[in-house]
Amino acid sequence: MAHDTDSLAKAEARYVRVSPQKARLVIDMVRGQQVGDAINILRATNKRIAPAVEKVLHSAIANAENKSQDVDVDKLFVTEAYVNEGPRQKRIRPAPMGRAYRYQRRSSHIVVMVGEREEAPEEE
């Protein structure tokens, strides 16, 4: 199976203090988008995790520029973007009648990969 994309650079933010479910809502909006469009989407998104995802995206763009000098930033797009679950911090909250309720503070690992699309030759 031939891929029509070339994954150029990767950036990862680990142990981000937000649940993976909430982070995936934002990541799903930028997957497959041009990087310029993805940045605009993230700036307009009213979610607490959006600035962190934007920071990871900027890092991936910078990694692509450092990896190869002949990279056109305008042609880059988000090839892969996903959120993995990080470790959970288990906490105890006091409850009535001497009981205790356990709850978990979830964390995430956010991964963004950028690349260039390979232009298909036009047939005439």
Secondary structure, DSSP 8 states (H G I E B T S, - for coil): ---SEEEEEEEEEEEESS-HHHHHHHHHHHTTSBHHHHHHHHHH---TTHHHHHHHHHHHHHHHHHH-TT--GGGEEEEEEEEEE---EEEEEE-GGG-EEEEEE--EEEEEEEEEE-------
